[in-house]
Amino acid sequence: MSVLRWSAAALLLALLALLLVAAAVYFQQIGRAYERISGQSQVFATPDGTIEFRQGGSGPSVLVVHGSGGGYDQGELIAQAVLGERFHWIAPSRFGYLRSTAPPDASFDEQAHAYARLLDHLGIDKVAVVAMSHGGPSALLFAALYPERVSALVLLSCGVASSSDAQQAEANRMGDTLTTIFSHDPLYWGVSTFFFKPLMKLMGANEEVIAGLSPEQMQLVDRVIDEMNPVAPRAAGVAFDNRATLPNERIAAIRAPTLILHAADDTLQLYRNAEFAAANIPGAKLVRFDKGGHLLIAVEQAAVQAQTRQFVVAHSAP
């Protein structure tokens, strides 16, 4: 019995030591995450709250709209990965993300109006718009509501329309699980640190996509996932994204030249979103990728870069 007691005590001490090490690593890394987003952006006040943004580069102006779990920092990452420094990018944090507040009547329509206020604040009349994932709905409505301000629209793996079939129900369950994980810093940090591969699956990549990632592609995926830390200042935005009404048929009002880039095997924002957008936006161009899942920006980065840059330049205002 004494041997068993000593073994149990040793196991308990070992587990305690592991927890202490994990806690020390967590506090160190989450501290760095908060430091990374501190003092890097600008904020201005509107009658409906504050809008946070960051801008950089030079050339044609592009509004970069981040996906769920993002913020201005993810917008900057998208700009770096897709646009480069040949464009003047403006990356706002959407409602409920980081230092952008959400008005009581928050909707994707109101988010579109907030983009217009941001451009007014910056003295910019017209922009191209590049949106990723759940940045799509507000970007689509901005193009529909402000046709005179959008020179081109690029949709990267974007959500567009609602559906009620079994495949969409599974995607919705994944979204609900992600919303829960994004509720607390320790929870997201723990999942992204110790369950990285299952998290990638939740984020819309299947086994084949994950297994085929090169070291360079994985480096970009690592950045996307790691730089969602800290999640606590983004949790309200993720929850808003998960309940707000999608544009659906209203996108038929869009008149801006539109490019849609989407992978057929995306399990989070299903490919039918791209097909719906292509069928309802007059003159829209759909580029289908067989593989890439919801990690398309990493899996097909070179092709996404080339298509996006060429399209934005071709339709930029003089």
C-alpha positions in Angstrom: 0.0 0.0 0.0 2.8 2.4 0.8 4.3 1.9 -2.6 1.0 2.7 -4.2 0.6 5.8 -2.1 4.1 6.9 -3.1 3.4 6.2 -6.8 0.1 8.2 -6.6 1.9 11.1 -4.8 4.7 11.1 -7.4 2.1 11.1 -10.3 0.3 14.0 -8.6 3.5 16.0 -8.2 4.4 15.3 -11.8 1.0 16.5 -13.0 1.3 19.6 -10.8 4.7 20.4 -12.2 3.3 20.0 -15.8 0.4 22.4 -15.0 2.8 24.9 -13.5 5.0 24.8 -16.6 2.0 25.1 -18.9 0.7 28.0 -16.8 4.0 29.8 -17.0 4.2 29.3 -20.8 0.6 30.4 -21.1 1.1 33.7 -19.2 4.3 34.4 -21.1 2.7 33.8 -24.6 -0.6 35.5 -23.9 1.3 38.5 -22.5 3.2 38.7 -25.7 -0.1 38.4 -27.7 -1.6 41.4 -25.8 1.6 43.3 -26.3 1.5 42.6 -30.1 -1.8 44.3 -30.5 -1.1 47.2 -28.2 -0.4 50.6 -29.7 -0.3 49.3 -33.3 -3.6 50.7 -34.5 -5.6 53.9 -34.6 -9.1 54.5 -33.2 -11.6 57.2 -34.0 -15.0 57.9 -32.4 -18.3 58.0 -34.3 -21.8 58.6 -32.9 -22.3 54.8 -32.8 -19.0 53.9 -31.1 -15.3 53.5 -32.0 -13.8 52.2 -35.1 -10.3 50.7 -35.0 -8.0 50.4 -38.0 -4.5 50.2 -39.3 -3.2 51.2 -42.7 0.0 50.8 -44.7 1.6 50.5 -48.1 1.2 52.8 -51.1 -0.7 52.6 -54.4 -4.4 51.8 -55.1 -6.4 51.9 -51.9 -7.8 48.6 -50.8 -10.2 48.0 -47.8 -9.2 44.6 -46.3 -12.0 42.9 -44.3 -10.9 40.2 -41.9 -12.7 37.0 -41.0 -14.1 35.6 -37.8 -11.5 35.5 -35.0 -9.6 38.3 -36.6 -9.2 42.1 -36.2 -7.1 44.8 -37.9 -4.1 42.5 -37.3 -5.6 39.7 -39.4 -6.5 42.3 -42.0 -2.9 43.4 -42.1 -1.8 39.7 -42.4 -4.2 39.2 -45.3 -2.8 42.4 -47.0 0.8 41.1 -46.5 0.0 37.6 -47.8 -2.2 38.7 -50.8 -1.5 42.3 -51.7 2.0 43.2 -50.7 3.3 46.7 -50.5 2.2 47.9 -53.9 -1.2 48.8 -52.5 -2.5 51.2 -49.9 -4.4 48.9 -47.5 -6.8 49.9 -44.8 -7.6 47.1 -42.3 -10.4 47.9 -39.8 -11.4 45.7 -36.9 -15.1 44.8 -37.4 -17.8 45.2 -34.7 -16.8 43.6 -31.5 -13.2 42.9 -32.5 -10.4 44.4 -30.4 -11.1 48.1 -29.9 -14.0 48.4 -32.3 -17.3 48.6 -30.4 -20.6 47.1 -31.6 -23.7 49.4 -31.6 -26.9 48.0 -30.0 -28.4 47.5 -33.4 -25.3 45.8 -34.8 -25.8 44.1 -38.2 -23.8 43.6 -41.3 -25.6 46.6 -42.8 -24.4 48.8 -40.0 -20.9 47.4 -40.4 -21.1 48.4 -44.1 -22.1 52.0 -43.0 -19.1 52.0 -40.6 -16.7 51.3 -43.5 -18.1 54.4 -45.2 -17.5 56.4 -42.1 -14.0 55.1 -41.9 -13.3 56.1 -45.5 -14.8 59.5 -44.9 -12.5 59.9 -41.9 -9.5 59.1 -44.1 -10.6 61.3 -47.0 -10.9 58.3 -49.4 -13.7 58.3 -52.0 -13.3 54.9 -53.6 -11.5 51.6 -52.8 -11.2 48.1 -53.9 -12.4 45.6 -51.3 -10.8 42.3 -50.4 -12.7 40.2 -47.9 -12.0 36.8 -46.3 -14.3 34.3 -44.8 -17.0 36.0 -42.5 -15.7 39.4 -43.6 -17.7 38.6 -46.8 -21.2 39.6 -45.6 -20.4 43.2 -44.6 -18.1 43.6 -47.6 -20.9 42.4 -50.0 -23.4 44.8 -48.4 -20.9 47.7 -48.5 -20.6 47.1 -52.3 -24.4 46.9 -52.6 -25.2 50.0 -50.5 -22.3 52.2 -51.7 -21.7 51.3 -55.4 -20.0 54.6 -56.1 -17.3 53.8 -53.5 -16.2 50.3 -54.6 -14.0 49.9 -57.7 -13.7 46.1 -57.3 -14.7 43.3 -54.9 -12.6 40.2 -54.2 -14.1 37.4 -52.0 -11.7 34.9 -50.5 -13.5 31.9 -49.1 -16.4 34.1 -48.1 -19.8 33.4 -46.4 -22.7 34.8 -48.5 -26.0 33.0 -48.1 -27.9 30.9 -45.6 -28.9 27.3 -46.1 -30.7 24.7 -44.1 -29.5 21.3 -45.4 -27.4 18.7 -43.5 -24.1 19.9 -44.9 -24.8 23.5 -43.8 -26.0 22.2 -40.4 -22.6 20.5 -39.8 -20.8 23.7 -40.8 -23.0 25.6 -38.4 -22.1 23.2 -35.6 -18.4 23.8 -36.4 -19.1 27.5 -36.1 -20.8 27.1 -32.8 -17.9 25.1 -31.4 -15.4 27.8 -32.6 -17.6 30.5 -31.0 -17.3 28.6 -27.7 -13.5 28.1 -28.0 -13.1 31.8 -28.8 -14.9 32.8 -25.5 -11.8 32.7 -23.3 -8.1 33.2 -23.7 -7.0 30.1 -21.8 -9.4 27.9 -23.7 -8.3 29.0 -27.2 -4.6 29.0 -26.2 -4.9 25.5 -24.9 -6.8 24.2 -28.0 -4.5 25.9 -30.4 -1.4 24.7 -28.5 -2.3 21.1 -27.7 -5.0 20.3 -30.3 -3.7 22.2 -33.4 -4.8 19.6 -36.0 -8.4 19.2 -34.7 -8.6 23.0 -34.6 -7.5 23.2 -38.3 -10.3 20.7 -39.1 -12.8 22.9 -37.2 -11.6 25.8 -39.3 -12.6 24.1 -42.5 -9.6 22.0 -43.6 -9.9 18.2 -44.2 -7.3 15.6 -43.5 -6.0 15.7 -47.1 -5.4 19.4 -47.0 -3.7 19.3 -43.7 -1.4 16.4 -44.7 -0.4 18.2 -47.9 0.7 21.5 -46.3 4.3 22.4 -47.1 6.5 24.0 -44.4 5.9 27.4 -46.1 2.2 26.9 -46.1 2.1 25.7 -42.5 4.1 28.8 -41.5 1.3 31.0 -42.8 -1.4 28.8 -41.2 0.6 29.0 -37.9 0.5 32.8 -38.1 -3.2 32.9 -38.8 -4.0 30.7 -35.9 -1.5 32.0 -33.4 -2.3 35.6 -34.1 -5.9 35.1 -33.2 -4.5 35.2 -29.6 -5.7 36.9 -27.5 -9.3 35.9 -28.2 -11.0 37.6 -25.3 -11.1 41.0 -27.0 -12.5 39.3 -30.1 -15.1 37.1 -28.5 -18.0 39.6 -28.9 -17.2 39.9 -32.7 -17.1 36.1 -33.1 -20.5 35.8 -31.4 -21.9 38.6 -33.5 -20.7 36.9 -36.7 -22.3 33.7 -35.7 -25.8 35.2 -35.3 -26.0 38.0 -37.8 -28.2 37.7 -40.9 -26.3 37.0 -44.2 -26.9 39.1 -47.3 -28.5 36.4 -49.3 -30.4 37.7 -52.5 -29.5 41.3 -51.7 -26.1 40.8 -53.4 -27.9 41.1 -56.8 -27.7 44.9 -56.3 -23.9 44.8 -56.5 -22.5 46.4 -59.7 -18.8 46.4 -58.8 -16.6 44.0 -60.8 -16.4 40.9 -58.5 -13.8 38.1 -58.3 -14.7 35.0 -56.2 -11.9 32.7 -55.1 -13.1 29.6 -53.2 -12.1 25.9 -52.7 -14.6 23.2 -53.4 -13.6 21.2 -50.3 -14.1 24.1 -47.8 -16.1 22.6 -44.9 -16.6 25.9 -43.0 -17.7 28.3 -45.7 -19.2 25.9 -48.1 -18.5 26.2 -51.8 -22.2 26.8 -52.5 -21.6 30.3 -51.1 -19.3 31.0 -54.1 -21.7 29.5 -56.5 -24.5 31.6 -55.1 -22.4 34.8 -55.3 -21.4 34.0 -58.9 -25.0 33.3 -59.9 -26.5 36.5 -58.3 -23.8 39.2 -58.8 -24.0 40.5 -62.3 -20.8 39.7 -64.2 -19.0 38.1 -61.3 -16.0 35.9 -62.1 -15.7 32.6 -60.1 -12.4 30.8 -59.8 -12.8 27.3 -58.3 -10.0 25.5 -56.6 -10.3 21.8 -56.1 -8.4 21.7 -52.8 -7.5 24.1 -50.1 -10.4 24.0 -47.7 -10.9 27.1 -45.7 -7.1 27.5 -45.7 -7.1 28.5 -49.4 -5.1 31.7 -48.7 -2.2 29.5 -47.6 -2.6 26.4 -49.8 -3.0 28.5 -53.0 -1.2 31.7 -51.9 0.6 32.3 -55.2 -2.5 31.9 -57.3 -4.6 34.0 -54.9 -2.0 36.7 -54.9 -1.8 36.8 -58.7 -5.5 36.8 -59.3 -6.3 39.4 -56.6 -3.5 41.8 -57.6 -4.3 41.7 -61.3 -8.0 42.1 -60.7 -7.6 45.1 -58.3 -5.2 46.9 -60.6 -7.4 46.3 -63.6 -10.3 48.0 -61.9 -8.6 50.6 -59.8 -9.7 54.2 -60.1 -7.1 56.4 -61.8 
